[in-house]
Amino acid sequence: MRVGGVLVCVLMLLVAGCASDGGGRYTQKNDAYPDAPPDVSDVPDAVPKNEPLSKSGNRSTYEVWGETYHVLSDPSGYVEEGDASWYGTKFQGYDTASGEPYDMYKMSAAHRTLPLPTYVRVTNLDNRRSVIVRVNDRGPFHGDRLIDLSYAAAARLDILGHGTGHVRVEAIDPEQWAEQHKRSTESASQGKVAKASSGVPARESVQGAVDAASTAESPQQDRATERQSGTGQYVQVAALSSAARAKALEKRLRGQVSRPVRVREEASVYRVQVGPVHDASHLDSIKAELQAAGFDQSFVVSATE
């Protein structure tokens, strides 16, 4: 759940500096489930779209409780795993770091270093449920948690009862998402016509098309395909804000892929990459190894990136 430095206090921290006593309404204590909450199982995902950065909450660095955080200038390629918490009635209606009021029944989230706003896919790694949320706030600043989810997002991921859940967070490029969504919609329409003519219920055909689209190549993979003509390339797995998390991922991947793994630091961003790869024909096999390890969003970068 949300703790100090979140909502109004974070906004003050980012704009003018705010002293925190480590207590008050910004602590984790006393947050709660809503009374007689509505059914949020059908609350739709946030719809990714291009938006300007919010006027507040996007300083390149900020400090909370003596710790300095570096906000990413570009969320492209961001993938990270960690624990997600959620927040409820205690913060309902209060301003977030971006200046928007918090609504626990919408698909939103708080993150320490992603630009505001950023759209991300959050996947519960225990049950594979997935949602898309809009990051519009800062936090969590409690322990080593990765992301704070709204009540609705936590409900759909089935982590309300546990308090936290182990998740993967992946940044979404709105333009690429829109193109992929368009393709899946067209496939669903074509499938509906084809299945209707064969006597298969339309509802089943649409679901089948959507399921097929969800396993299609990701936008990042499309970008990799476009760049396979070069030499001395790397397959990037994640761009992280934590050196410790990057080193942990590097160590984990070394036991799961057949190529070397490196961590490249640039402007407080730690990029975990596999390679170098001098023969473009080997890129597909590396991506297959990464997919088998649970990383579907890898993409190719040049040796200098």
N, C-alpha and C positions, 0 to 999 in steps of 0.2 A: 504494500500500500504506500501511499504517497507520504513523504516526510519533508523535513526542513528544506528550504530553498525552492519549494514548488509553488505554483500559482502566484499569488500577489507578491510573496516574498522574493521569489526568483525574479519577477519582473523588476522589483526594486533593486535587487542585486545587479541585474544586467544593466540597468539604466543609471543608478546613482549610488549603488553600494548599500547593502543592508546588513546590519548586525543581527546575528542569530544567537539566541540563548540556548539552542538545542532543545527547546521545548515549545510550549504554546500549541496553537492549532495546526502547526506544520509538522508535528510529530506523527508517528504512525498510530499512536493511541487514539482510541475513541472513534475511529472511522467505523462505518457499519453498513449492513445491507439496507436497502430502502424498505420502508414499510409497505406491504402489499404491492410489490413491484409488478409492473405489467410484464406480459410475456415478451421476452426479447429474442426468442429463438428465430424469429423471422426478420429481425433488423438487418437491412441489407448492408453489404460491404460499402466502405467508402469508395467513391469513384475517382480514380486518379485523373488529375488534370493539371495542366501547367498553371502555376500561380506565382506571382511575385513573392519574394521573401517578405515576411511580416516586418513591420516597422520596429518591433521590439523583439527581444529574445535571440538576436542573431549576431551579437558581438563575437569577434573571432576567438576571444578567450573570456572566461569569467571564473569567479571563485566562489565556492560555497563551503563553509566550515573548514577553511584552510586548504582546500584542495582546488587546484586550477584545472579547468576543463577547456579543451580546444575544439571549437565547433568546426565541423568539416565544411569546406567551401563547396564541395560537390559530392552528393551521396552516391554517384554512379558506382556500381560494383560492390556496394556495402553489403556484407553478409556476416552475421555474427550469431553465435549460440550462447545462451545463458538463461538465467531465471527471470520469469516475468511475474510481477505482482499486479494488483489491481486496486482501484480506489473508488469509493462510493459516496455516501451521503454527506460526509464531512466537508467536501469541497464543491458540492453541487451549487452552481450559480456563481462561484468565484471566478475572477479573471485568471486565465492561463498566462504563461510567459509571452504568448503572442498577442495578448490583449483580448482574446475571445473568451466568453464565459464557458465554463466547463459544463457539459451535459453528459451525465453518466449513461444516458440511453442512446448515445450516438457512438459511432465507431471511431474513437480517437485514442491517442496515447501520448505519453511523455517519454522523452529520450534525452540523454545528457549532451550528445554531440551532433546529432543530425540537424541539418538546417530546418528552420520552421517556415512553412510546412514542408514535410516530406511524406510521401505515401509509401507504406511498407506492407509486405505480406508477413504475417506472423503465423508460424506453424507450431502447434503443440506436438513435440517430438514423441510424446507418450501415446497419443491416440491418432496422430496425423490430421487432426482437424486444422483448418486454415481459415484465416480472415484477412481482409485488407483494412488497415486503419490509417487515419491521417494524424501524423505527429504534429501537435500544435503546442506542446508544453515541454518544460524541462523537468528532469528527474529520471529515475528515482535516485536518491542520495543515501539510501539505506543499504549498507553492506555492499555486496558485489552484484546486486540485481541489475539486469540489463535494460528492462523496459517496464513502464507502468501502463496498464491497460484500463480502459473505461470498464464500467460494470457490464455493459452490453457485450463488449469484445471478450471479456473474461468468461461470461456466461456461454457464449458460442463456442469457446475453446474448452469448456468444461473444466475450468480451474477455480471456480468460485469456492467450492467446498474445500479445496486443498490450500487456498490462500496464495499459492504460487504454482508455477508450472515451468517445465524445461522447454524452451522454445528456440526456434530459429527465426531471425529477423532479416528480411531481404528488402533492400530498397527497390522501388519500382520506377521505371522511366515512363511517365504518362503517355508520351507519344507512341512508344513501342507497345505499351499495354493497350492503347486504343486500337492500334493496327491488329494486334493479336485478337482482341475482343471482336473486332469487325470480322476477322476471318472465321472465328468460332461461330458467330451468329449466322454468317452465310452458310457455313457447313451444316449448321442445325436446320436451316431452312431447306437446303437441298436434301438433307436426310429425311425431313418430314415428308417431302413430296415423294421421294423414292419409296419410303416405307409404307406410306399410305396406299400406293399403287399395288403393294405386295400384300396388303391386309394386316400389316403390323401396326399396332396402335401408335398414333402420332406422338404421344407423350413419351413412349419408349424410344422412339427414333431421335427425338430432340435430346433426351438425356444421353443417349449413346454418342451423339455428335459432340455434346459438351464434354463428356468424359474423354473422347478422343482428342479434343482440342487441348485439354488440360495436360496431356502427355506429349504434346507436340514440342518442337524445338522452341526454347525460350528466346526472347529478343537478344539476350547476351550471346546465345549460341549462334544466332543469325549474324551478329557482328563478327564472331570468330570466323565463320565461314568466309566472310568478305575479305578477311585479312590473312588467309592462309597462304598467300603467294610469297610472303616474305621469308627471311631466314633469321635464325637467332631469336626466336620468339619464346614467350612464356605463356602459360595458361594461368590466369589469375583466379584464385579461389575466393579471396575475401579482402576487403579493405577495412581495417580495424583501427579504433582509436586507442586501444590498449596494447602496449608492447608485450605484457605478460600473456594476454589472450592470443596474440599473434604467435609467440614462441610456443605456446601450448598446442596451437593448431599445427604449426610446422612440425612439431615432434609427432603429433598424431598421424599426419599425412605421410611421414617418412616410412611408416609401417604399412601403408595402404596403396602407395603408388610406386611405379618402377623407375621414376625419374627423381633427380634431386629436387629439394624444396628449399626455397629461400624466403626471407623476410626483407622487404625493401622499404626503408623508412624515408618519408618525404613529407615535410611540413606537419609533423606529429601524426601522420597517417601511416599505418604499418600494413603493407600490401603482401599477402601470402601468395607466392607464385611457384609454379612447378616448371622446371626447365633448367637450362635452355633447350629448345627444340630446333634443330637445324634442318630437319626434313618435315615439310608440311604434312606428309602422308601419315605421320605418327600422331598428329594432333587428335584425331578421332579416338584413337586407342587411349590416350591420356584422359580425354573427357569421359570416356566410358569407365575408366578406373575411378575417376572422381564421382561420377554418378553412382557407381556401386558403393562408394563411401558415403553417399548421402548428399553430395554437392552438385545440384543440377544447374546452378546459375553461373558456372565458370565461363570465362571468355578469354580470347587471345589478345596479348599486348606485345608490343615490340620490346626488344632487349633494353631499350632506354627508358621505358615507362615503369 
